[in-house]
Amino acid sequence: MKADLPRLMMMARGRWTEILTAAGMPIEGLENRRGRPCPKCGGRDRFAAFPGLAERGVVYCRFCFNKNTNPRPGDGLSSLRWWLAVDAAAAVQWLARFLGAEGAVVVPRHVERRVRIDEHRDPDPRWAEMAERWFAEMPDHWRARAAERLGLPVEVLIRLMVGWDFERRATTWPMRDPDGRVVGIRLRCPVSARKWAVSGSTAGLIFSLDLRGGMPLWVAEGPTDTAALCSVGLDAVGVPSAGGRVDWVASLARRLRAPEVIVVADCDDAGAMGAERLVRACVTICGVRVIRPPDGIKDCREWIVGGAHADVLRAVANAAAIQQLKVRCQQ
């Protein structure tokens, strides 16, 4: 089937509510225009679905998806890019698969980058100060209880500097750049498992500063899956969302001289797309393998809490095909 982007968007017209919920956006946030907590950043009273959602697919967050962000709101494809944290090509590919047009030849429209972002600026040192303060203020028995709820040893929460924000009543997880500097704070409610971030945070990586280097680097989605991998003795890093911060993962793998990157992907479309982005980013650094939990297991933490130890994961990884960069030399 051959189609251009306008044809694909025409196929999606009237189905955007179905499409966005299939991508994982909670239906309760799409029911009307009234401001709601953002399902991505968690901010209160800042998320809205625009009128005619089914026809156009436009949603908006005053903090993390607005006229000053890239992408910015405008149509359902932009909403998909924002929610899945992928580029235009990957969003088009996801949409084509959902609409049954997997073989479609689609040319994404040009998106002009209007906001210049300084990728090399130093992070605000106050993020590290907040992380250290919340880590120090968390009582030991509270941290032990948080670990018990996750089914993980408390030592791994100490390694990741998990703390407690009394005001928001949530555990705090420092997010780092590839050099280990804190760039933001991820929050997680220990009771409801709701996830969001402190306002102003940069989405970063979750990892312990004691990574050994020269070892395979395991990549998971989110902080608790990362903690689970660390708990069985693996060098692990967590991305903030499926396919998010793949460039930083590649930089970290290069800094640590990792011989391999092993991606533990979630068993859904977003997980598959995120794994593809990680492969493309890291294959220039080293070989990459992609594995998934067995059928019936939703994520890496459930897999490990259920009894999978490091040798089990290594065996599954060793059985997976290794993807390497191939260079052809012309004679």
TAHULIN-V78243 format. One record per backbone hydrogen bond with DSSP energy under -0.5 kcal/mol. CO is the residue of the C=O (numbers start at 1). NH is the residue of the N-H. Records with the same first field share a line. If there is no record, write none. Layout:
# TAHULIN-V78243
CO->NH / NH
This chain:
# TAHULIN-V78243
4->8
5->9
6->10
7->11
8->12
9->13
12->15
15->19
16->20
17->21
18->22
19->23
20->25
21->24
26->29
27->30
28->31
32->49
36->46 / 47
38->42
41->197
43->38 / 46
46->62
47->36
48->60
52->55 / 56
53->57
54->14 / 16
56->76
57->59
58->50
60->48
61->65
65->61
66->69
75->79
76->80
77->81
78->82
79->83
80->84
81->85 / 86
87->91
88->92
89->93
90->94
91->95
92->96
93->97
94->98
95->99
96->101
97->100
101->104
104->106
106->108
110->112
112->114
114->116
116->118
117->119
118->121
124->127 / 128
125->129
126->130
127->131
128->132
129->133
130->134
131->135
132->136
133->137
134->138 / 164
135->138
137->139
139->142 / 143
140->144
141->145
142->146
143->147
144->148
145->149
146->150
147->151 / 152
153->156 / 157
154->157 / 158
155->159
156->160
157->162
158->161
159->209
160->174
163->172
164->166
165->169 / 170
170->165
171->188
172->163
173->186
175->183 / 184
176->205
177->180
181->177
183->202
184->175
185->198
186->173
187->196
188->171 / 190
189->193
194->189
196->187
198->201
205->176 / 207
206->238
208->211
216->218
217->262
218->237
219->264
220->222 / 239
222->226
223->227
224->228
225->229
226->230
227->231
228->232
229->232 / 234
230->233
234->236
235->218
236->208
237->220
238->206
239->222
241->244
243->246
245->249
246->250
247->251
248->252
249->253
250->254
251->255
252->256
253->258
254->257
256->214
259->287
260->217
261->263 / 289
262->219 / 264
263->265 / 291
265->293
266->268
268->272
269->273
270->274
271->275
272->276
273->277
274->278
275->279
276->280
277->281
278->282
279->283
282->285 / 286
283->325
287->261
288->323
289->263
291->265
294->297
296->298
298->267
299->303
300->304
301->305
302->306
303->308
304->307
307->309
309->312 / 313
310->314
311->315
312->316
313->317
314->318
315->319
316->320
317->320
321->323
322->324
323->288
327->329
328->330
